[in-house]
Amino acid sequence: MLNELRFTLDEWREVKAYADQKGVIVFSTVNSPTGIAWAEEIGLDAYKLSSWDFNYHPLWRKIAQKGKPILIDTGPVYLFELAKVMQILEEEGNDQCVLVHCFHTKDPSEMNMRTVPYLRRTFGVPVGYSSADTHDETDIMAVALGAAFLEKRLTLRRDLPGHHHAISKEPDEFKAYVQTMRNVHAARGRDALLPSRNDLAERKKWFRHLVANRDLAAGTKLTADMLEGKRGERDASPEHFDFFLGRTLKRALRENESILWDDV
């Protein structure tokens, strides 16, 4: 299967030249010393290390020595195995890795999307997510949990023969996917209670203020039935209702007229 998909070095040069022309960053999964040589020959901008090369430490060390960004799949490994390769990167002075949460299961109970923030806290590096198919539920969850990188397959047509086309998005779908992920990212916000500008504008219309519940003469001693909260938000808030009870009006108020702080 892999041999059928293999590019020649000249084909890779053609891909890189076209990507440079379009301003697209190019990187590739590299799984052999020859792959490293070719990547350096054509000047790839980064490396990807797959789930299936975790225990091939000589390959990791050679790639780390290149000093380029490395995207690291984490699907089939335990924490101590990941710690070993992170130690290799540290020993080689490469601090440009992005850990990529991925899985090879269709059982939602095994997907464990909380791995994304867990790895970020544990290793202090950006963490991304590799999406398994055309569905977007876990992609949205990954962004909401702080993923800094998304991997999603793109094809010209899903009915093309060959590997992965059937689980890839077509161009129009991919464009919509990108916009959705950007919207999710923008909506994620930060740890705070932050009303939107529209919420604050609506608040002015729908919050309440204290008013006279009927015409009241100056000198009236206020009781609970004389005051009411009416929309919108201005003057004295009904949350201060008890402050006015038992106090004496300095001036007359008409029904539905706001009661002000210096009116008592």
Secondary structure, DSSP 4 states (H G I P E B T S, - for coil): -HHHHPPPHHHHHHHHHHHHHHT---EEE--SHHHHHHHHHHT-SEEEE-GGGTT-HHHHHHHHTTT--EEEE-TT--HHHHHHHHHHHHHTT---EEEEE----S-GGGT-TTHHHHHHHHH-S-EEEE--SS--HHHHHHHHTT-S-EE--B-S-TTSSSSSGGGSB-HHHHHHHHHHHHHHHHHH--SS----HHHHHHHHHHSEEEEESS-B-TTPBP-GGGEEEEES--SS-GGGHHHHTT-B-SS-B-TTPBP-GGG-
